[in-house]
């Protein structure tokens, strides 16, 4: 049963929170709805300036078609906005532009739970339970030869649709995110080359076919070995020794695990960089849970 939080709660002067959630992405927002609807005071801490996680920051304008309840699809920005509004209506509280620094144990006990102290870049919060929902994949992999340009024409997330209308676009990567980015650009009359390091793309075959049918070019076994400014664009030297001139480059080659953050929090890690959790998603630290792609069910 849904239990609404008392409208008279003074959140600014709570002695402690029932739950603190780290991360306002899809998993964190969904968790906050669950806890707030069970009558638990809930605080969500987010390092970025707005909620939404990957759907908001990586493909805000991409139409997502596999979310239940939206048969015509919904953009990353729209689904993020809707879930955030739902959380706010449930009286979930948010702190943006705050990064997690430390997770400390205390001797204080409330409702049979030893309180934790969450230390952030902006302050600290006492709570009974902690849910980590930041995932391991919040550092996009980068390409050094492109980074050296320090160009605003190199994107590690999907740019706004208007940024590539009619332009020459190079998309780097062979997964679904890269192929989807290529399709979006082609739909806006861009001229697109997809550069894939491996002998074949890892993304959906039907998406590859759409790219080819729309006039895009897929270059496999191809890497960028050099990049330089050329007029108002960027000239790429490829491993085939071909030169490709483009107006902008979209890089979608995956993400790096935030292993150092998890190790600093003294959370047990699996060999693949995920956090080890038990069947109830509790980590090796009692009262600290992890949800999302960072976890792997394993007895801790």
MIDOSE-1310 file (N, C-alpha, C; in nm, 2 decimals, decimal comma, always signed):
residues 300
xxxx	+0,08/-0,12/+0,00/+0,00/+0,00/+0,00/+0,09/+0,12/+0,00; +0,04/+0,22/-0,07/+0,12/+0,35/-0,08/+0,09/+0,43/+0,05; +0,19/+0,48/+0,11/+0,18/+0,56/+0,23/+0,24/+0,69/+0,20; +0,16/+0,80/+0,20/+0,21/+0,93/+0,17/+0,28/+0,99/+0,29
xxxx	+0,38/+1,07/+0,26/+0,46/+1,14/+0,37/+0,37/+1,25/+0,42; +0,39/+1,28/+0,54/+0,31/+1,39/+0,61/+0,36/+1,52/+0,55; +0,26/+1,60/+0,51/+0,29/+1,73/+0,44/+0,35/+1,83/+0,54; +0,34/+1,80/+0,67/+0,40/+1,89/+0,77/+0,54/+1,86/+0,80
xxxx	+0,60/+1,77/+0,74/+0,74/+1,73/+0,77/+0,83/+1,85/+0,73; +0,92/+1,89/+0,82/+1,02/+1,99/+0,80/+1,15/+1,93/+0,76; +1,16/+1,91/+0,63/+1,28/+1,84/+0,57/+1,41/+1,91/+0,60; +1,41/+2,04/+0,62/+1,53/+2,12/+0,64/+1,59/+2,09/+0,78
xxxx	+1,50/+2,04/+0,87/+1,55/+2,02/+1,01/+1,53/+1,87/+1,06; +1,54/+1,78/+0,96/+1,53/+1,64/+1,00/+1,65/+1,60/+1,08; +1,64/+1,52/+1,19/+1,76/+1,48/+1,26/+1,83/+1,37/+1,18; +1,76/+1,30/+1,10/+1,82/+1,20/+1,01/+1,72/+1,16/+0,90
xxxx	+1,76/+1,10/+0,79/+1,68/+1,06/+0,68/+1,66/+0,91/+0,70; +1,54/+0,86/+0,66/+1,53/+0,71/+0,65/+1,62/+0,65/+0,54; +1,62/+0,72/+0,43/+1,70/+0,67/+0,31/+1,77/+0,78/+0,24; +1,89/+0,76/+0,21/+1,96/+0,85/+0,12/+2,00/+0,77/+0,00
xxxx	+1,97/+0,83/-0,12/+2,00/+0,76/-0,25/+2,10/+0,84/-0,32; +2,21/+0,78/-0,36/+2,31/+0,84/-0,44/+2,29/+0,82/-0,59; +2,25/+0,93/-0,66/+2,23/+0,92/-0,80/+2,09/+0,94/-0,84; +2,06/+1,04/-0,93/+1,93/+1,07/-0,97/+1,90/+1,02/-1,12
xxxx	+1,96/+0,91/-1,15/+1,93/+0,85/-1,28/+1,81/+0,77/-1,28; +1,78/+0,69/-1,38/+1,65/+0,61/-1,38/+1,64/+0,52/-1,25; +1,75/+0,45/-1,22/+1,74/+0,36/-1,10/+1,72/+0,44/-0,97; +1,79/+0,55/-0,95/+1,78/+0,63/-0,83/+1,64/+0,69/-0,82
xxxx	+1,59/+0,74/-0,93/+1,45/+0,80/-0,93/+1,35/+0,70/-0,90; +1,36/+0,58/-0,96/+1,26/+0,47/-0,94/+1,27/+0,43/-0,79; +1,39/+0,41/-0,74/+1,40/+0,37/-0,60/+1,34/+0,48/-0,50; +1,36/+0,61/-0,54/+1,30/+0,71/-0,45/+1,15/+0,71/-0,45
xxxx	+1,09/+0,68/-0,56/+0,94/+0,66/-0,56/+0,90/+0,55/-0,47; +0,97/+0,44/-0,47/+0,94/+0,33/-0,39/+0,95/+0,36/-0,24; +1,06/+0,42/-0,20/+1,08/+0,45/-0,06/+0,98/+0,56/-0,01; +0,97/+0,67/-0,09/+0,88/+0,77/-0,05/+0,73/+0,73/-0,04
xxxx	+0,69/+0,64/-0,13/+0,56/+0,58/-0,12/+0,54/+0,48/-0,01; +0,64/+0,45/+0,06/+0,63/+0,36/+0,18/+0,65/+0,45/+0,30; +0,63/+0,58/+0,29/+0,63/+0,66/+0,40/+0,77/+0,69/+0,46; +0,88/+0,67/+0,38/+1,01/+0,69/+0,43/+1,07/+0,82/+0,38
xxxx	+1,12/+0,90/+0,47/+1,18/+1,02/+0,43/+1,30/+0,99/+0,34; +1,31/+1,05/+0,22/+1,40/+1,01/+0,12/+1,48/+1,13/+0,06; +1,61/+1,13/+0,06/+1,69/+1,23/+0,00/+1,77/+1,17/-0,11; +1,77/+1,24/-0,23/+1,85/+1,19/-0,34/+1,96/+1,29/-0,37
xxxx	+2,08/+1,25/-0,37/+2,20/+1,33/-0,40/+2,25/+1,30/-0,54; +2,27/+1,41/-0,62/+2,31/+1,40/-0,75/+2,43/+1,49/-0,79; +2,53/+1,44/-0,85/+2,65/+1,52/-0,88/+2,62/+1,62/-0,99; +2,53/+1,59/-1,08/+2,50/+1,68/-1,19/+2,40/+1,78/-1,15
xxxx	+2,37/+1,87/-1,24/+2,28/+1,98/-1,20/+2,13/+1,95/-1,23; +2,10/+1,84/-1,28/+1,96/+1,80/-1,31/+1,95/+1,65/-1,30; +1,83/+1,60/-1,29/+1,81/+1,45/-1,28/+1,80/+1,39/-1,42; +1,81/+1,26/-1,42/+1,78/+1,18/-1,54/+1,89/+1,08/-1,58
xxxx	+2,01/+1,11/-1,54/+2,12/+1,01/-1,57/+2,15/+1,00/-1,72; +2,18/+0,88/-1,76/+2,22/+0,86/-1,90/+2,11/+0,90/-2,00; +1,98/+0,87/-1,98/+1,88/+0,91/-2,08/+1,88/+1,06/-2,10; +1,90/+1,14/-1,99/+1,90/+1,29/-2,00/+2,03/+1,34/-2,06
xxxx	+2,15/+1,29/-2,02/+2,27/+1,35/-2,06/+2,34/+1,29/-2,18; +2,30/+1,17/-2,22/+2,36/+1,11/-2,33/+2,27/+1,10/-2,46; +2,14/+1,09/-2,44/+2,06/+1,09/-2,56/+1,92/+1,15/-2,52; +1,93/+1,28/-2,49/+1,81/+1,35/-2,44/+1,70/+1,35/-2,55
xxxx	+1,74/+1,36/-2,68/+1,65/+1,38/-2,79/+1,62/+1,25/-2,86; +1,69/+1,14/-2,82/+1,67/+1,01/-2,88/+1,53/+0,95/-2,83; +1,46/+0,90/-2,93/+1,33/+0,84/-2,89/+1,35/+0,69/-2,85; +1,32/+0,66/-2,72/+1,33/+0,53/-2,66/+1,20/+0,45/-2,68
xxxx	+1,21/+0,34/-2,74/+1,09/+0,26/-2,78/+1,06/+0,14/-2,69; +1,15/+0,11/-2,60/+1,13/-0,02/-2,52/+1,09/+0,01/-2,38; +1,04/+0,13/-2,35/+0,99/+0,15/-2,21/+0,84/+0,12/-2,21; +0,80/+0,03/-2,12/+0,65/-0,01/-2,11/+0,57/+0,12/-2,09
xxxx	+0,45/+0,12/-2,15/+0,36/+0,23/-2,14/+0,37/+0,34/-2,24; +0,47/+0,33/-2,32/+0,49/+0,44/-2,42/+0,51/+0,37/-2,56; +0,39/+0,33/-2,62/+0,40/+0,25/-2,75/+0,46/+0,33/-2,86; +0,45/+0,47/-2,85/+0,51/+0,55/-2,96/+0,65/+0,59/-2,93
xxxx	+0,71/+0,55/-2,81/+0,84/+0,59/-2,77/+0,84/+0,72/-2,69; +0,95/+0,75/-2,63/+0,96/+0,87/-2,55/+1,10/+0,91/-2,54; +1,13/+1,04/-2,55/+1,27/+1,08/-2,55/+1,33/+1,07/-2,41; +1,46/+1,06/-2,40/+1,53/+1,06/-2,27/+1,50/+1,18/-2,19
xxxx	+1,49/+1,29/-2,24/+1,46/+1,41/-2,17/+1,32/+1,41/-2,11; +1,23/+1,36/-2,19/+1,09/+1,36/-2,15/+1,06/+1,26/-2,03; +1,12/+1,14/-2,05/+1,10/+1,04/-1,94/+1,17/+1,08/-1,82; +1,28/+1,15/-1,83/+1,35/+1,20/-1,71/+1,27/+1,30/-1,64
xxxx	+1,21/+1,39/-1,71/+1,13/+1,50/-1,66/+1,00/+1,44/-1,59; +0,94/+1,34/-1,65/+0,82/+1,29/-1,60/+0,85/+1,21/-1,46; +0,95/+1,13/-1,46/+0,98/+1,06/-1,34/+1,02/+1,15/-1,23; +1,10/+1,25/-1,26/+1,14/+1,35/-1,16/+1,02/+1,42/-1,10
xxxx	+0,93/+1,46/-1,19/+0,81/+1,53/-1,14/+0,73/+1,44/-1,05; +0,72/+1,31/-1,08/+0,65/+1,21/-1,00/+0,72/+1,20/-0,86; +0,85/+1,20/-0,86/+0,92/+1,19/-0,73/+0,90/+1,31/-0,65; +0,90/+1,43/-0,71/+0,88/+1,55/-0,63/+0,74/+1,55/-0,58
xxxx	+0,64/+1,51/-0,65/+0,50/+1,50/-0,60/+0,49/+1,40/-0,48; +0,58/+1,30/-0,48/+0,58/+1,21/-0,37/+0,66/+1,26/-0,25; +0,71/+1,38/-0,26/+0,78/+1,45/-0,15/+0,93/+1,40/-0,13; +0,98/+1,34/-0,24/+1,13/+1,31/-0,24/+1,20/+1,44/-0,24
xxxx	+1,31/+1,45/-0,17/+1,39/+1,57/-0,16/+1,52/+1,55/-0,25; +1,57/+1,65/-0,31/+1,69/+1,64/-0,39/+1,80/+1,74/-0,36; +1,92/+1,70/-0,38/+2,03/+1,79/-0,37/+2,12/+1,77/-0,49; +2,12/+1,88/-0,58/+2,20/+1,87/-0,70/+2,34/+1,93/-0,68
xxxx	+2,43/+1,90/-0,78/+2,56/+1,95/-0,78/+2,64/+1,92/-0,65; +2,61/+1,80/-0,59/+2,68/+1,75/-0,48/+2,74/+1,61/-0,51; +2,86/+1,59/-0,48/+2,93/+1,46/-0,51/+2,95/+1,39/-0,38; +2,94/+1,26/-0,38/+2,96/+1,17/-0,27/+3,11/+1,17/-0,24
xxxx	+3,15/+1,20/-0,11/+3,29/+1,19/-0,07/+3,32/+1,07/+0,01; +3,24/+1,05/+0,11/+3,26/+0,94/+0,21/+3,13/+0,89/+0,27; +3,14/+0,77/+0,31/+3,03/+0,70/+0,38/+3,07/+0,65/+0,51; +3,03/+0,71/+0,62/+3,09/+0,68/+0,75/+2,99/+0,61/+0,84
xxxx	+3,04/+0,53/+0,93/+2,96/+0,46/+1,03/+2,95/+0,55/+1,15; +2,84/+0,54/+1,23/+2,83/+0,62/+1,35/+2,78/+0,53/+1,46; +2,78/+0,57/+1,59/+2,74/+0,50/+1,70/+2,59/+0,52/+1,73; +2,53/+0,62/+1,66/+2,39/+0,65/+1,69/+2,30/+0,55/+1,63
xxxx	+2,20/+0,51/+1,70/+2,10/+0,41/+1,66/+1,96/+0,47/+1,66; +1,89/+0,45/+1,55/+1,75/+0,49/+1,54/+1,67/+0,38/+1,48; +1,56/+0,34/+1,54/+1,47/+0,23/+1,49/+1,55/+0,11/+1,46; +1,64/+0,07/+1,55/+1,73/-0,05/+1,55/+1,83/-0,04/+1,43
xxxx	+1,85/+0,07/+1,37/+1,95/+0,08/+1,26/+2,06/+0,18/+1,31; +2,18/+0,13/+1,29/+2,30/+0,22/+1,32/+2,30/+0,32/+1,21; +2,30/+0,45/+1,24/+2,30/+0,55/+1,14/+2,43/+0,56/+1,06; +2,42/+0,59/+0,93/+2,53/+0,62/+0,85/+2,54/+0,77/+0,83
xxxx	+2,66/+0,82/+0,81/+2,68/+0,96/+0,77/+2,73/+0,97/+0,63; +2,65/+1,03/+0,54/+2,69/+1,06/+0,41/+2,76/+1,19/+0,40; +2,89/+1,19/+0,36/+2,96/+1,32/+0,34/+2,97/+1,35/+0,19; +2,93/+1,47/+0,16/+2,94/+1,52/+0,02/+3,03/+1,64/+0,01
xxxx	+3,04/+1,69/-0,11/+3,12/+1,81/-0,13/+3,05/+1,94/-0,07; +2,92/+1,92/-0,03/+2,85/+2,04/+0,02/+2,81/+2,02/+0,16; +2,82/+1,91/+0,22/+2,78/+1,89/+0,36/+2,77/+1,74/+0,40; +2,69/+1,71/+0,50/+2,68/+1,57/+0,54/+2,53/+1,55/+0,59
xxxx	+2,49/+1,42/+0,58/+2,36/+1,38/+0,61/+2,36/+1,24/+0,69; +2,28/+1,24/+0,79/+2,26/+1,11/+0,87/+2,15/+1,03/+0,81; +2,16/+0,90/+0,80/+2,05/+0,82/+0,75/+2,05/+0,68/+0,80; +1,94/+0,61/+0,79/+1,93/+0,48/+0,83/+1,98/+0,38/+0,73
xxxx	+1,95/+0,41/+0,60/+1,98/+0,32/+0,49/+2,04/+0,41/+0,38; +2,13/+0,34/+0,30/+2,19/+0,41/+0,18/+2,17/+0,32/+0,06; +2,12/+0,38/-0,05/+2,11/+0,31/-0,17/+2,20/+0,38/-0,28; +2,30/+0,31/-0,33/+2,39/+0,36/-0,43/+2,33/+0,33/-0,57
xxxx	+2,31/+0,43/-0,65/+2,24/+0,41/-0,78/+2,31/+0,49/-0,88; +2,45/+0,49/-0,87/+2,52/+0,57/-0,97/+2,57/+0,49/-1,09; +2,57/+0,36/-1,07/+2,62/+0,27/-1,18/+2,77/+0,29/-1,20; +2,83/+0,19/-1,27/+2,97/+0,20/-1,29/+3,01/+0,27/-1,41
xxxx	+2,91/+0,32/-1,49/+2,95/+0,36/-1,62/+2,92/+0,51/-1,65; +2,97/+0,60/-1,56/+2,94/+0,74/-1,57/+3,06/+0,82/-1,62; +3,17/+0,75/-1,67/+3,28/+0,82/-1,73/+3,29/+0,77/-1,88; +3,25/+0,85/-1,97/+3,26/+0,81/-2,11/+3,41/+0,79/-2,16
xxxx	+3,43/+0,68/-2,23/+3,56/+0,65/-2,28/+3,59/+0,76/-2,39; +3,71/+0,81/-2,39/+3,75/+0,92/-2,48/+3,86/+0,88/-2,57; +3,88/+0,96/-2,67/+3,99/+0,93/-2,77/+4,09/+1,04/-2,76; +4,21/+1,01/-2,73/+4,31/+1,11/-2,70/+4,34/+1,21/-2,81
xxxx	+4,34/+1,16/-2,93/+4,38/+1,25/-3,05/+4,27/+1,35/-3,07; +4,15/+1,32/-3,03/+4,04/+1,41/-3,04/+4,04/+1,51/-2,92; +4,06/+1,46/-2,80/+4,07/+1,54/-2,68/+4,17/+1,65/-2,69; +4,28/+1,62/-2,76/+4,39/+1,72/-2,77/+4,35/+1,84/-2,85
xxxx	+4,25/+1,83/-2,93/+4,20/+1,94/-3,01/+4,12/+2,04/-2,92; +4,07/+1,99/-2,80/+3,98/+2,07/-2,71/+3,88/+2,14/-2,79; +3,81/+2,07/-2,88/+3,71/+2,12/-2,97/+3,57/+2,10/-2,92; +3,49/+2,21/-2,94/+3,34/+2,19/-2,91/+3,27/+2,12/-3,02
xxxx	+3,34/+2,07/-3,12/+3,28/+2,00/-3,22/+3,30/+1,85/-3,20; +3,35/+1,81/-3,09/+3,37/+1,67/-3,05/+3,27/+1,64/-2,93; +3,18/+1,55/-2,95/+3,07/+1,52/-2,86/+3,09/+1,38/-2,80; +3,08/+1,37/-2,67/+3,07/+1,23/-2,61/+2,93/+1,20/-2,56
xxxx	+2,84/+1,28/-2,60/+2,70/+1,25/-2,58/+2,63/+1,29/-2,71; +2,50/+1,25/-2,73/+2,43/+1,29/-2,85/+2,40/+1,43/-2,85; +2,45/+1,51/-2,95/+2,42/+1,65/-2,95/+2,28/+1,68/-2,98; +2,24/+1,80/-2,97/+2,10/+1,84/-3,01/+2,08/+1,82/-3,16
xxxx	+1,96/+1,79/-3,19/+1,93/+1,75/-3,33/+1,97/+1,86/-3,43; +1,95/+1,99/-3,39/+1,98/+2,10/-3,48/+2,13/+2,11/-3,50; +2,21/+2,05/-3,42/+2,36/+2,07/-3,43/+2,41/+2,00/-3,55; +2,34/+1,90/-3,60/+2,41/+1,83/-3,72/+2,32/+1,83/-3,84
xxxx	+2,22/+1,91/-3,85/+2,13/+1,91/-3,97/+2,21/+1,95/-4,09; +2,22/+1,86/-4,19/+2,28/+1,89/-4,31/+2,44/+1,89/-4,31; +2,50/+1,85/-4,19/+2,64/+1,85/-4,17/+2,71/+1,72/-4,21; +2,84/+1,72/-4,22/+2,92/+1,60/-4,23/+2,95/+1,55/-4,09
xxxx	+2,91/+1,43/-4,06/+2,92/+1,38/-3,92/+3,00/+1,25/-3,92; +3,10/+1,24/-3,83/+3,17/+1,12/-3,81/+3,12/+1,06/-3,68; +3,07/+0,94/-3,68/+3,03/+0,87/-3,55/+3,13/+0,76/-3,53; +3,18/+0,76/-3,41/+3,29/+0,66/-3,37/+3,22/+0,56/-3,27
xxxx	+3,22/+0,43/-3,31/+3,17/+0,33/-3,23/+3,08/+0,24/-3,31; +3,07/+0,11/-3,26/+2,99/+0,01/-3,33/+2,88/-0,05/-3,25; +2,85/+0,01/-3,13/+2,74/-0,04/-3,05/+2,61/+0,02/-3,09; +2,51/-0,01/-3,02/+2,37/+0,04/-3,05/+2,37/+0,19/-3,03
xxxx	+2,43/+0,25/-2,93/+2,43/+0,39/-2,91/+2,49/+0,47/-3,03; +2,60/+0,42/-3,08/+2,67/+0,48/-3,19/+2,58/+0,47/-3,32; +2,53/+0,35/-3,34/+2,44/+0,33/-3,46/+2,32/+0,42/-3,45; +2,26/+0,42/-3,34/+2,14/+0,51/-3,32/+2,17/+0,65/-3,35
xxxx	+2,29/+0,70/-3,30/+2,33/+0,84/-3,32/+2,34/+0,86/-3,47; +2,40/+0,77/-3,55/+2,41/+0,78/-3,69/+2,28/+0,79/-3,76; +2,18/+0,71/-3,72/+2,04/+0,71/-3,77/+1,98/+0,85/-3,75; +1,99/+0,90/-3,63/+1,94/+1,03/-3,59/+2,00/+1,14/-3,68
xxxx	+2,13/+1,14/-3,70/+2,19/+1,24/-3,79/+2,14/+1,23/-3,93; +2,13/+1,10/-3,98/+2,09/+1,08/-4,12/+1,94/+1,13/-4,14; +1,86/+1,12/-4,03/+1,72/+1,16/-4,04/+1,71/+1,31/-4,05; +1,82/+1,38/-4,01/+1,83/+1,53/-4,02/+1,92/+1,57/-4,14
xxxx	+1,92/+1,48/-4,24/+1,99/+1,52/-4,37/+2,14/+1,53/-4,35; +2,20/+1,48/-4,25/+2,35/+1,48/-4,23/+2,41/+1,38/-4,32; +2,53/+1,40/-4,35/+2,61/+1,30/-4,42/+2,70/+1,23/-4,32; +2,69/+1,10/-4,31/+2,74/+1,03/-4,20/+2,84/+0,92/-4,24
xxxx	+2,95/+0,91/-4,17/+3,05/+0,80/-4,17/+3,06/+0,74/-4,03; +3,03/+0,61/-4,02/+3,05/+0,54/-3,89/+3,18/+0,47/-3,89; +3,26/+0,50/-3,79/+3,40/+0,45/-3,78/+3,40/+0,34/-3,67; +3,43/+0,22/-3,71/+3,42/+0,11/-3,61/+3,56/+0,04/-3,60
xxxx	+3,61/+0,03/-3,49/+3,75/-0,03/-3,47/+3,75/-0,18/-3,50; +3,65/-0,25/-3,47/+3,65/-0,39/-3,49/+3,60/-0,43/-3,63; +3,62/-0,56/-3,66/+3,58/-0,60/-3,80/+3,44/-0,59/-3,83; +3,35/-0,59/-3,73/+3,21/-0,57/-3,75/+3,14/-0,50/-3,63
xxxx	+3,03/-0,44/-3,66/+2,96/-0,37/-3,56/+2,90/-0,46/-3,46; +2,88/-0,42/-3,34/+2,82/-0,50/-3,23/+2,67/-0,46/-3,22; +2,63/-0,35/-3,28/+2,49/-0,31/-3,27/+2,40/-0,39/-3,36; +2,27/-0,36/-3,35/+2,16/-0,43/-3,42/+2,18/-0,43/-3,57
xxxx	+2,16/-0,55/-3,63/+2,18/-0,56/-3,78/+2,08/-0,47/-3,85; +1,96/-0,46/-3,80/+1,86/-0,38/-3,87/+1,89/-0,23/-3,87; +1,96/-0,19/-3,76/+2,00/-0,05/-3,75/+2,12/-0,02/-3,85; +2,21/-0,12/-3,87/+2,31/-0,10/-3,97/+2,25/-0,09/-4,11
xxxx	+2,15/-0,17/-4,13/+2,08/-0,17/-4,26/+2,02/-0,03/-4,29; +1,96/+0,02/-4,18/+1,89/+0,16/-4,20/+2,00/+0,26/-4,23; +2,12/+0,25/-4,17/+2,22/+0,35/-4,20/+2,26/+0,34/-4,35; +2,28/+0,22/-4,40/+2,32/+0,20/-4,54/+2,21/+0,25/-4,63
xxxx	+2,09/+0,21/-4,60/+1,98/+0,25/-4,69/+1,96/+0,40/-4,69; +2,00/+0,47/-4,58/+1,98/+0,61/-4,58/+2,10/+0,69/-4,63; +2,20/+0,61/-4,69/+2,31/+0,68/-4,75/+2,43/+0,69/-4,66; +2,43/+0,64/-4,54/+2,54/+0,65/-4,45/+2,65/+0,54/-4,49
xxxx	+2,77/+0,56/-4,45/+2,88/+0,47/-4,47/+2,93/+0,41/-4,34; +2,95/+0,28/-4,34/+3,00/+0,21/-4,22/+3,14/+0,16/-4,26; +3,24/+0,21/-4,18/+3,38/+0,17/-4,21/+3,43/+0,08/-4,09; +3,44/-0,05/-4,11/+3,49/-0,13/-4,01/+3,64/-0,14/-4,01
xxxx	+3,70/-0,20/-3,91/+3,85/-0,21/-3,89/+3,91/-0,08/-3,91; +3,85/+0,03/-3,86/+3,90/+0,16/-3,88/+3,91/+0,24/-3,75; +4,02/+0,31/-3,73/+4,05/+0,39/-3,62/+4,10/+0,53/-3,66; +4,08/+0,62/-3,57/+4,13/+0,76/-3,59/+4,27/+0,76/-3,54
xxxx	+4,37/+0,79/-3,63/+4,51/+0,80/-3,58/+4,56/+0,94/-3,56; +4,49/+1,04/-3,62/+4,53/+1,18/-3,61/+4,41/+1,26/-3,64; +4,41/+1,38/-3,58/+4,30/+1,48/-3,60/+4,35/+1,62/-3,59; +4,30/+1,71/-3,68/+4,34/+1,84/-3,68/+4,23/+1,93/-3,73
xxxx	+4,24/+2,06/-3,70/+4,14/+2,16/-3,75/+4,16/+2,17/-3,90; +4,05/+2,19/-3,97/+4,05/+2,21/-4,11/+3,94/+2,31/-4,15; +3,98/+2,43/-4,18/+3,87/+2,53/-4,20/+3,78/+2,54/-4,08; +3,65/+2,52/-4,10/+3,56/+2,53/-3,98/+3,53/+2,39/-3,93
xxxx	+3,60/+2,29/-3,98/+3,57/+2,16/-3,93/+3,69/+2,08/-3,88; +3,69/+1,95/-3,88/+3,79/+1,87/-3,83/+3,83/+1,77/-3,94; +3,96/+1,75/-3,96/+4,01/+1,65/-4,06/+4,07/+1,53/-3,98; +4,01/+1,42/-4,01/+4,05/+1,30/-3,94/+4,14/+1,21/-4,03
xxxx	+4,25/+1,17/-3,98/+4,34/+1,07/-4,05/+4,30/+0,93/-4,00; +4,26/+0,84/-4,09/+4,22/+0,71/-4,04/+4,33/+0,61/-4,06; +4,31/+0,49/-3,99/+4,41/+0,39/-4,00/+4,43/+0,34/-4,14; +4,33/+0,36/-4,23/+4,35/+0,32/-4,37/+4,43/+0,42/-4,45
xxxx	+4,47/+0,53/-4,38/+4,54/+0,64/-4,44/+4,45/+0,73/-4,51; +4,32/+0,70/-4,52/+4,22/+0,80/-4,58/+4,21/+0,92/-4,48; +4,17/+1,03/-4,54/+4,14/+1,15/-4,46/+3,99/+1,18/-4,48; +3,93/+1,21/-4,36/+3,79/+1,23/-4,36/+3,76/+1,37/-4,30
xxxx	+3,70/+1,46/-4,38/+3,67/+1,59/-4,33/+3,52/+1,59/-4,27; +3,50/+1,65/-4,15/+3,37/+1,65/-4,09/+3,35/+1,77/-4,02; +3,22/+1,80/-4,00/+3,18/+1,92/-3,92/+3,18/+1,90/-3,77; +3,15/+1,77/-3,74/+3,15/+1,73/-3,60/+3,17/+1,58/-3,58
xxxx	+3,22/+1,54/-3,46/+3,24/+1,40/-3,43/+3,16/+1,36/-3,31; +3,09/+1,25/-3,32/+3,02/+1,20/-3,21/+3,09/+1,07/-3,17; +3,13/+1,06/-3,04/+3,21/+0,94/-2,99/+3,12/+0,87/-2,90; +3,09/+0,74/-2,93/+3,01/+0,65/-2,85/+3,08/+0,52/-2,84
xxxx	+3,18/+0,51/-2,75/+3,26/+0,39/-2,75/+3,26/+0,33/-2,60; +3,15/+0,36/-2,53/+3,14/+0,29/-2,40/+3,19/+0,38/-2,29; +3,20/+0,32/-2,17/+3,22/+0,40/-2,05/+3,33/+0,32/-1,96; +3,39/+0,40/-1,87/+3,48/+0,35/-1,78/+3,42/+0,33/-1,64
xxxx	+3,46/+0,22/-1,57/+3,40/+0,19/-1,44/+3,46/+0,29/-1,34; +3,37/+0,33/-1,24/+3,41/+0,42/-1,13/+3,46/+0,34/-1,02; +3,56/+0,25/-1,05/+3,61/+0,15/-0,95/+3,67/+0,22/-0,83; +3,75/+0,33/-0,85/+3,81/+0,40/-0,74/+3,71/+0,45/-0,64
xxxx	+3,60/+0,50/-0,69/+3,50/+0,56/-0,60/+3,45/+0,44/-0,51; +3,42/+0,33/-0,57/+3,36/+0,22/-0,49/+3,46/+0,16/-0,39; +3,59/+0,16/-0,43/+3,69/+0,11/-0,34/+3,71/+0,20/-0,22; +3,70/+0,33/-0,25/+3,71/+0,43/-0,14/+3,60/+0,41/-0,04
xxxx	+3,49/+0,37/-0,08/+3,37/+0,35/+0,01/+3,38/+0,21/+0,08; +3,49/+0,14/+0,05/+3,51/+0,01/+0,12/+3,40/-0,09/+0,08; +3,36/-0,09/-0,05/+3,26/-0,18/-0,10/+3,33/-0,30/-0,17; +3,29/-0,41/-0,14/+3,35/-0,53/-0,21/+3,32/-0,53/-0,36
xxxx	+3,42/-0,55/-0,44/+3,41/-0,55/-0,58/+3,42/-0,69/-0,64; +3,35/-0,71/-0,75/+3,38/-0,83/-0,83/+3,49/-0,80/-0,93; +3,54/-0,91/-1,00/+3,65/-0,89/-1,09/+3,61/-0,80/-1,21; +3,49/-0,80/-1,24/+3,45/-0,72/-1,36/+3,42/-0,57/-1,32
xxxx	+3,45/-0,53/-1,20/+3,43/-0,39/-1,16/+3,29/-0,36/-1,10; +3,20/-0,46/-1,10/+3,07/-0,44/-1,04/+3,08/-0,45/-0,88; +2,98/-0,40/-0,81/+2,98/-0,41/-0,67/+2,91/-0,55/-0,64; +2,97/-0,62/-0,55/+2,91/-0,75/-0,51/+2,79/-0,73/-0,41
xxxx	+2,68/-0,78/-0,43/+2,56/-0,77/-0,35/+2,50/-0,91/-0,32; +2,42/-0,92/-0,21/+2,35/-1,04/-0,19/+2,22/-1,04/-0,26; +2,14/-1,15/-0,24/+2,01/-1,15/-0,31/+1,91/-1,04/-0,28; +1,94/-0,96/-0,17/+1,86/-0,85/-0,14/+1,93/-0,71/-0,17
xxxx	+2,03/-0,72/-0,26/+2,10/-0,61/-0,31/+2,18/-0,53/-0,20; +2,20/-0,60/-0,09/+2,28/-0,54/+0,02/+2,43/-0,57/-0,01; +2,52/-0,47/+0,01/+2,66/-0,49/-0,01/+2,72/-0,55/+0,12; +2,86/-0,56/+0,12/+2,93/-0,61/+0,23/+2,92/-0,51/+0,35
xxxx	+2,87/-0,39/+0,33/+2,85/-0,29/+0,44/+2,70/-0,29/+0,47; +2,67/-0,33/+0,60/+2,53/-0,35/+0,64/+2,46/-0,21/+0,63; +2,34/-0,22/+0,57/+2,26/-0,10/+0,55/+2,29/-0,02/+0,43; +2,39/-0,07/+0,35/+2,42/+0,00/+0,22/+2,39/-0,10/+0,11
xxxx	+2,30/-0,05/+0,02/+2,25/-0,13/-0,09/+2,30/-0,07/-0,22; +2,30/-0,15/-0,33/+2,33/-0,10/-0,46/+2,23/-0,15/-0,56; +2,19/-0,07/-0,65/+2,10/-0,11/-0,76/+2,15/-0,06/-0,89; +2,10/-0,12/-0,99/+2,15/-0,07/-1,13/+2,26/-0,16/-1,18
xxxx	+2,32/-0,11/-1,29/+2,42/-0,19/-1,36/+2,55/-0,21/-1,28; +2,57/-0,14/-1,17/+2,70/-0,15/-1,10/+2,70/-0,28/-1,02; +2,59/-0,34/-1,00/+2,59/-0,45/-0,90/+2,58/-0,59/-0,98; +2,63/-0,69/-0,91/+2,62/-0,83/-0,96/+2,58/-0,91/-0,84
xxxx	+2,47/-0,98/-0,85/+2,43/-1,06/-0,73/+2,53/-1,17/-0,70; +2,58/-1,16/-0,58/+2,68/-1,26/-0,54/+2,68/-1,25/-0,38; +2,68/-1,37/-0,32/+2,68/-1,37/-0,18/+2,80/-1,29/-0,12; +2,77/-1,19/-0,04/+2,88/-1,11/+0,02/+2,90/-1,15/+0,17
